[in-house]
Amino acid sequence: MIDARHLGATALALLVCSPAFASPELARSKNCVACHHVERKMIGPAYKQIAERYAKDETAPGTLSEKVIKGGAGNWGQTPMPPQSNVSPDEAETLVKWILSQQ
């Protein structure tokens, strides 16, 4: 029989270690931080700026996830965001959900 305490501790450890819950680490591992910062503009907009702009846009998670993978230009000035082919659709969704929570 499985001890409920061990099961709970195991589940918590998996959640904490899962990439879906490690978005700052995922952003670093995918090199997003080379162009973006949580609070200040760098080459690209700050995550907080993105979160504020798209706060009421229900389509933002899908739209922004696609832009992470395919790249984009013109929404934040003249500097384009290059395609991020090293980011999977699931990782893009995780990153975008985290970014949108940075209000």
TORFI-548776 format. One record per residue (C-alpha): residue number from 1; residue in one letter; x, y, z. Coordinates in Angstrom, 2 decimals. Example, Ala and Ser with C-alpha at 12.3 -4.5 7.8 and 13.67 -1.06 7.14 Angstrom:
2
     k   r        xx        yy        zz
     1   A     12.30     -4.50      7.80
     2   S     13.67     -1.06      7.14
***
This chain:
103
     k   r        xx        yy        zz
     1   M      0.00      0.00      0.00
     2   I      1.24      3.49     -0.84
     3   D      1.67      5.85      2.08
     4   A     -0.30      9.06      1.36
     5   R      2.47     11.21      2.84
     6   H      5.02      9.83      0.40
     7   L      2.63     10.14     -2.51
     8   G      1.93     13.79     -1.66
     9   A      5.63     14.57     -1.30
    10   T      6.41     12.84     -4.58
    11   A      3.64     14.71     -6.40
    12   L      4.85     18.03     -4.99
    13   A      8.43     17.29     -6.04
    14   L      7.31     16.45     -9.57
    15   L      5.29     19.66     -9.82
    16   V      8.13     21.82     -8.57
    17   C     10.67     20.17    -10.86
    18   S      8.42     20.09    -13.92
    19   P      9.35     22.53    -16.73
    20   A      5.76     23.76    -16.70
    21   F      6.39     25.15    -13.22
    22   A      9.96     26.26    -13.87
    23   S      9.37     29.04    -16.38
    24   P     12.18     31.33    -15.21
    25   E     14.56     28.41    -15.62
    26   L     12.95     27.48    -18.94
    27   A     13.37     31.08    -20.14
    28   R     17.05     30.93    -19.21
    29   S     17.56     27.52    -20.83
    30   K     15.98     28.73    -24.09
    31   N     18.07     31.94    -23.96
    32   C     15.02     34.24    -23.82
    33   V     16.94     36.29    -21.26
    34   A     19.42     37.38    -23.93
    35   C     16.75     39.80    -25.19
    36   H     14.12     40.00    -22.41
    37   H     14.04     40.90    -18.72
    38   V     11.14     40.71    -16.29
    39   E     11.04     44.41    -15.42
    40   R     13.02     46.41    -17.98
    41   K     13.23     46.67    -21.73
    42   M     16.33     45.20    -23.27
    43   I     16.47     44.28    -26.95
    44   G     12.87     43.13    -26.61
    45   P     10.12     44.31    -24.27
    46   A     10.07     43.49    -20.56
    47   Y      7.88     40.55    -19.60
    48   K      5.83     42.93    -17.43
    49   Q      5.16     45.15    -20.46
    50   I      3.99     42.14    -22.44
    51   A      1.75     41.01    -19.59
    52   E      0.20     44.47    -19.28
    53   R     -0.41     44.84    -23.01
    54   Y     -2.10     41.46    -23.34
    55   A     -3.83     41.29    -19.94
    56   K     -7.35     41.43    -21.38
    57   D     -6.66     39.57    -24.61
    58   E     -8.06     36.04    -24.34
    59   T     -6.32     35.04    -27.57
    60   A     -2.89     36.15    -26.33
    61   P     -1.62     32.76    -25.11
    62   G     -2.09     31.15    -28.51
    63   T     -0.99     34.17    -30.53
    64   L      2.12     34.79    -28.46
    65   S      3.07     31.10    -28.32
    66   E      3.03     31.06    -32.11
    67   K      5.15     34.24    -32.23
    68   V      7.72     32.69    -29.92
    69   I      8.18     29.81    -32.35
    70   K      7.77     31.65    -35.67
    71   G      9.13     35.07    -34.72
    72   G      7.54     38.41    -35.42
    73   A      8.09     42.10    -35.98
    74   G      6.42     45.47    -35.63
    75   N      4.51     45.05    -32.38
    76   W      7.27     46.49    -30.18
    77   G      9.25     48.64    -32.57
    78   Q     11.56     47.89    -35.44
    79   T     13.62     45.12    -33.84
    80   P     12.25     41.76    -34.99
    81   M     12.00     38.71    -32.77
    82   P     13.70     35.87    -34.61
    83   P     12.03     32.45    -34.79
    84   Q     12.84     30.22    -31.84
    85   S     12.92     26.79    -33.45
    86   N     14.51     25.32    -30.31
    87   V     11.26     25.95    -28.39
    88   S      8.54     23.30    -28.64
    89   P      4.85     24.29    -28.74
    90   D      4.42     23.06    -25.14
    91   E      7.44     25.03    -23.98
    92   A      6.20     28.15    -25.80
    93   E      2.83     27.84    -24.09
    94   T      4.51     27.41    -20.70
    95   L      6.72     30.43    -21.30
    96   V      3.84     32.61    -22.48
    97   K      1.62     31.70    -19.54
    98   W      4.46     32.60    -17.21
    99   I      5.16     35.87    -19.04
   100   L      1.48     36.83    -18.91
   101   S      1.49     36.24    -15.14
   102   Q      4.21     38.90    -14.64
   103   Q      1.84     41.81    -14.03
***
